[in-house]
């Protein structure tokens, strides 16, 4: 199992963690996932040290000041619902800062669960300049927009970053197709029904995504002709491995058999009550998807079968 410990002490953003000791203990990357490092001086110091260790830094790019008390994407739908919005600038200003710091320090920086079009544009342009910047996207940001949000259902529709606009969604799909976004990530976040029943303002962020990840991304991107199967597989496998500096997964004789077998022709209806997870907070309840896992092999042993 790969380890990606905190970038700052206690994930508080104020002091860089002991990255050297963490790297010595086996860390392949560093992240305060769930919160960005708001202070640019602290982030720059962290990147310089991570660069000397040749370790990736992953950042959940969301400016806490600009995001404020927002609970969904700021736009037409937040105004209709009367919910405090999070402006797109809360994400892309941090993405822009991280790109500049990556350029200055030479450190590889990865943007976690990118969600707005301007962030995509910034990452694409930086990649063309040779900056060591990369990005990932979640299935729910590829398949849903703020128009899908139900203000009475934070269990299924409150997440961080929030679901963006239709233009944001289209930009994300294009970026996955052209390789600007190199990896899928579930951002799997299980919560109890009780915690999610507190209303949109007070409920925690996050939806579960493991059991729908294959079906949502395959149905959205491959079935609709937006990318070839081979590239879709790469976003789940060789893309993340490359970013983390790990050997590419292989089926070669003698390799460790860590394999998930997929049936991409399998059509199925999402039923959260049938999930292995104890949580049910999925926005895809009742969706008809194509593609799912049918067998998981870990270290040569079958650990799960459909």
N, C-alpha and C positions, 0 to 999 in steps of 0.2 A: 504494500500500500504506500502511495506517495504522500509526503507530508508537506503542507503549505502553512506554516505557522504565522503568527501575527507579525506585521511590519513594525508596529509601534507597541510599546509596553501597555498591556491591558486593552489593546485596541482603542486607546484613548486619544491617539493622534498627537500627543504632546512630546514624546521622547522616543527616539528610534530604539527598537528592541536590540538585543545582543545577536545581531544577524550572524556574526562569525561563529558563535557557539551553536546557533541553530543549524547553520550550514554543516558544521562538523558533525552534528547529530543526525544529519540526513535530509534536511530540508531541501526541496527542489525548487521552491518558490516562496515568496512572502506575500501576505495579503491581510488587510484589515476587513475582509469581505463583510458587506453589510453596511460599511461606512467608509467614506473616503478619508484621506489625510488632508484636512482643510488648510493647514499651514504650509505654504509653498516652500519655506525655508526648511522645515522638517522633512518634507517630501524630497527635496533636493539632496539633503544629507543622506537620507535612506537610499536613494538611487545611486549615489556615488559609492556607498559601501556595498550595495548589492551588485553593482557593476564589477567591482574588484573581485567579488566572489563568483562572478559569472552566473548569477541567479536572476530569474524572472521576477518582476514585481507586478502583482495583479491588483487593480484598483476598481472599487465600486464607485464610479464617477458620479457623485451627486453632492453639490455644494449645500451644506446644511443651512446656511444663511439664506440663500436664494430659495431653497425648498421650503423653508419655514415650517408651518404647520400643515402644509398641503397634503392631501390624501389621494389625489388623482391628477392626471395630466390637465394642465391649465388650458382651457379652450372652450369651445361652444358647449360641450357637454358638462363640464364642471360648472359653468355659469347656469345652465338649465337646471342642474340638480341643486344648486346653491351650496356646493362643496368647495372648500379651499383647494386651489389648484397649485401644482408644481410646474413652473415654467420650464420649457425645453432648455433654456439657458442654464438651469441648475445643473444639467448634465454636460452640455457641450462646452461650457466655460472651463470645467475641470478637465475635460478631454483635451482642450486646447492647451491648458497649462501642462498637462502630463506629456503631451507631444513635445513642447518646448524644452521641458526638463529632460526628456529622453534624448533629445538632440544634443543638449549641453553635456550630459553626463555619459552618454554612450550606453546607458542601461536599457535592457529590453523591458518594455512596459506593455501590459495587457489590460485592455478595458473590459471589465466584466459586464455582461448583459447590457450591451449598448441598445438604446431604444429610440433615439431621435435622428432625423435625417441629417441635421447639421453635424452631429457626431460622426456619422458615416462619411460625410464629405471631408471632414478634417482628417479622419483616419486614412481615407483613400489617397488624399493629396500627400500626406506624410509618408505613406508607403512608397509612393512614386519618387519621393526625395531620398529614399533609403533610410528613413528613420526606423529604429527598431521598435515599432509599435504594432500591436495586433488587437483583435477584438473578437468577441463571441456574441451569440444571440440566443435567446430562449425560444422554445416552441410557442409559448403564449404571445410573445411579442411579434412573432411571424404570422400568427393566425388570427389575432384579435386586435381591436382598436378601442379607443375610449368610448366609441358609440355603442360598444357591447356591454359597457359597465351597467350594472343594476345597483342603484344607490342603496337599496334595502338588502343587498347581499354581499357584504364585505368578505364573507368566507370564500367566495369564488372570484371576486374581482378587485380586491385590494392587494396590491403588490408594490415592491420597490425594485427598480423604477416602475412607474405606473405605465399602463397601456397607453401608447401614443396615438397620434392621429392617423388617418388613412394614408396621408402622404408619408408619414414616418414608416408605416408598415410596408408600403411599396418600396421605400428606399432600403429597408432592411433586406427584403427579398432580393432586390437587385444586387446588394452587396454580398449576399450569400452566393448568388449565382456567379458573380464575376470573381469571387475569391478574395474580395476585400475583407470579408468576415470569414475567418479560417476554421471556426469551431462552433459547434452547438454546445449548449450547456443547459441543464434542466432548471437550475436554481431551485431545486426541490426543497419546499419549506412546509413541512407538516405542522398543523396546529389542531388543537382540540375544538370541537364544536362550541364549547362554552366560551373559549377565548375569542372566537370569531363572531360570537353573537353580541358583542358589545356595541355594535353600530359602526358605521364607516369611520367616524372620527377617532374611536378608541380601539378598534380591533387591530391586532398585529398584522404586519405585512406578510404576504407570501401565499403561494399556492403549491400543491404537490404536482410533480411532473414526471416522475420516473416511469410510471406505467402507461403514460400516454405519449411519451417523448418520441418514440419511433413512429407511431401512427400519425401524430400531428405533423411532424416534419416531413415524413414521406408523402402524406396526402397533400400538404400545402405546396411542397417544392417539386417533387418528382412526378406525382400523378398528374399535376397540372402543367407539366412540361417546362418548368422553370429551371431545371437542372438535371443532368444525367445521373443515373443511379450511382455510378462510380464516384462522382464528386460528392454526392450525398453521404456515401459511406465514409469518405475521407474526412468530412466535417465531424464525424463521430469518433474517428480512429486516428489516422495518421496526422491529421491537423492538430488536435490537442497534444499528441505525443511530441511532435516537432516543437511546438511552443514551449513545452516543459523540458526540452532537451533530452527526451527519452528515445530509445530505439523504436523504430516503427513496428507496430504489431505485425506478426507474420504467421502464416500457416505452414511454414517450412518444417520438414521432418526434424525432430529433435527439439523444436521450440516448446516453451511452456504452453500448455493448452488452456489458455484463458480465452474462451470463445463464446459468443452469443449467436445462436442460430435464429435467423429471421425468416418469416414467411411474409413476403411483401405483397402477395396476392390475397392474403387473408383480410376479409372485410369483417369488422366487428363494431358493435355498439358499446360505447363507454358506459359502464355501470359501476359507480364508485363503491357500491356495497360488495362487489366481488373483488376489490383490490386487496392485495396482501397488506398494504399499509393500514394502520388503524385510523388514519386521517381520511377525510372525504372532501377536503377543500380543493376541488378541481373545477375549473371553468368549462370543462369539456363534457360534463354530464349529459348523456343522451346523444352525443355526436356519433355519426357513422364515420369510422376511420378505416383506412387501408394500410396494412402492414403492422406486424407485431412480433415480439419475441416468442419463440416456442420452446427454446431450450437454452440453458446456461451451463457452461462447463467452466469450472474453476480449478486450476492446477491439475487438469486431467480428469477431474471427477465431475459427473453430472450432479449439480446441486439444485436444479429446478427444471421441471418440464411442464408445459401447458397441459 
